[in-house]
Amino acid sequence: MNPLFEMKDVSYHYPKTASGVRGISFRLFPGETIGVAGESGSGKSTLVKLALGLLPADEGSITLKDISILAAGRKEKLRFRRQTQAVLQHDVRSFIPVKNIIHTLLEPVHNFPERGRALTNGNDRQFAEEWMTRVGLEPDMLDRRPEALSGGQQQRVHIARALSINPSFLLLDEPTSNLDTVSQAAVLHLLQHETAHPERGVLCISHDLAVLHQLADRILVMKDGRIVDDFYKSETWNQNRHPYTKLLVQAGGWNGLEDQGKTV
Ligand SMILES: Nc1ncnc2c1ncn2[C@@H]1O[C@H](COP(=O)(O)OP(=O)(O)OP(=O)(O)O)[C@@H](O)[C@H]1O
């Protein structure tokens, strides 16, 4: 099977700093969810921005199917955007303050009208209401301005918006960071369902191992801009894990290890 998305030897340095990422390589296959863990500043968000083509890599290659993100022209970028959705951390840009929530929610289906019409069956309002309900929001919030929603409610609108267009490639950067415990459980349940799509590849960034344990098949661990560990969740836990992974696990959140009788 060909990978859906691939990064090969990718490096990026923020100008005039020693910060960034180095030597990033991994392949994401259809139906797979890769989780990226790591402490604050380890390079997780930089990796997401590179994957989206929002930062230009200094070296290496980044591909979605047959599209080279670094060499993509206008048409190829459009093809990339048609297949890709992201829920980014603190993503306030996608809300336009003077537009109601329904405008934001329906933006992807309006940006790609042919696909959008097939998904909404021409009934935009009903489609938007269904998505609000799926992410646990009241449909009448569609007629509010973004400022009339809490941070957690806005986060759920972002999630609904990203999923509504049925993307092949989904990027989630701390998707549950603004949510209280009850909402987090509900959104994780929804994401678990949505990430199980056989043709979809998902890259999910989180500092919270419990979130990754629930969503991901495979985990990459980042430290100081590099991938220092890479393992499948289903792999038997072993002592070969990188010392930093062990530290992360000891810090908590890796549900199930205890059940397996494993120690770190
Ligand atoms: N615009 C920028 N200019 C310069 N350095 C940056 C910039 N953005 C991030 N960095 C640096 O690059 C490194 C990686 O940052 P990044 O935001 O990718 O980390 P992260 O793992 O996502 O952190 P967090 O979990 O806190 O969001 C850090 O050292 C950070 O200070």
The ligand as an SDF file (V2000), in Angstrom:
LIG
                    3D

 31 33  0  0  0  0  0  0  0  0999 V2000
    7.9120   31.7440   15.0630 N   0  0  0  0  0  0  0  0  0  0  0  0
    8.9480   31.2450   15.7390 C   0  0  0  0  0  0  0  0  0  0  0  0
   10.1630   31.8600   15.7010 N   0  0  0  0  0  0  0  0  0  0  0  0
   11.2160   31.3550   16.3700 C   0  0  0  0  0  0  0  0  0  0  0  0
   11.2040   30.2070   17.0740 N   0  0  0  0  0  0  0  0  0  0  0  0
   10.0160   29.5450   17.1390 C   0  0  0  0  0  0  0  0  0  0  0  0
    8.8500   30.0380   16.4800 C   0  0  0  0  0  0  0  0  0  0  0  0
    7.8280   29.1610   16.7260 N   0  0  0  0  0  0  0  0  0  0  0  0
    8.3480   28.1910   17.5050 C   0  0  0  0  0  0  0  0  0  0  0  0
    9.6590   28.4130   17.7500 N   0  0  0  0  0  0  0  0  0  0  0  0
   10.5690   27.5640   18.5280 C   0  0  0  0  0  0  0  0  0  0  0  0
   10.6800   26.3050   17.8840 O   0  0  0  0  0  0  0  0  0  0  0  0
   10.6890   25.2380   18.8430 C   0  0  0  0  0  0  0  0  0  0  0  0
    9.5280   24.2850   18.5710 C   0  0  0  0  0  0  0  0  0  0  0  0
    8.3020   24.9870   18.8040 O   0  0  0  0  0  0  0  0  0  0  0  0
    6.8660   24.2970   18.5960 P   0  0  0  0  0  0  0  0  0  0  0  0
    5.8480   25.3800   18.7200 O   0  0  0  0  0  0  0  0  0  0  0  0
    6.8950   23.5130   17.3530 O   0  0  0  0  0  0  0  0  0  0  0  0
    6.8250   23.3270   19.8570 O   0  0  0  0  0  0  0  0  0  0  0  0
    5.6050   22.4690   20.4210 P   0  0  0  0  0  0  0  0  0  0  0  0
    6.1610   21.1080   20.7040 O   0  0  0  0  0  0  0  0  0  0  0  0
    4.4490   22.5430   19.5150 O   0  0  0  0  0  0  0  0  0  0  0  0
    5.2830   23.2370   21.7730 O   0  0  0  0  0  0  0  0  0  0  0  0
    3.8550   23.4120   22.5480 P   0  0  0  0  0  0  0  0  0  0  0  0
    3.4780   22.0510   23.0380 O   0  0  0  0  0  0  0  0  0  0  0  0
    4.2370   24.3500   23.6800 O   0  0  0  0  0  0  0  0  0  0  0  0
    2.8890   24.0210   21.5810 O   0  0  0  0  0  0  0  0  0  0  0  0
   10.6230   25.9090   20.2040 C   0  0  0  0  0  0  0  0  0  0  0  0
   11.9480   26.0310   20.6900 O   0  0  0  0  0  0  0  0  0  0  0  0
   10.0280   27.2840   19.9260 C   0  0  0  0  0  0  0  0  0  0  0  0
   10.4970   28.2520   20.8500 O   0  0  0  0  0  0  0  0  0  0  0  0
  1  2  1  0
  2  3  1  0
  2  7  2  0
  3  4  2  0
  4  5  1  0
  5  6  2  0
  6  7  1  0
  6 10  1  0
  7  8  1  0
  8  9  2  0
  9 10  1  0
 10 11  1  0
 11 12  1  0
 11 30  1  0
 12 13  1  0
 13 14  1  0
 13 28  1  0
 14 15  1  0
 15 16  1  0
 16 17  2  0
 16 18  1  0
 16 19  1  0
 19 20  1  0
 20 21  2  0
 20 22  1  0
 20 23  1  0
 23 24  1  0
 24 25  2  0
 24 26  1  0
 24 27  1  0
 28 29  1  0
 28 30  1  0
 30 31  1  0
M  END
$$$$
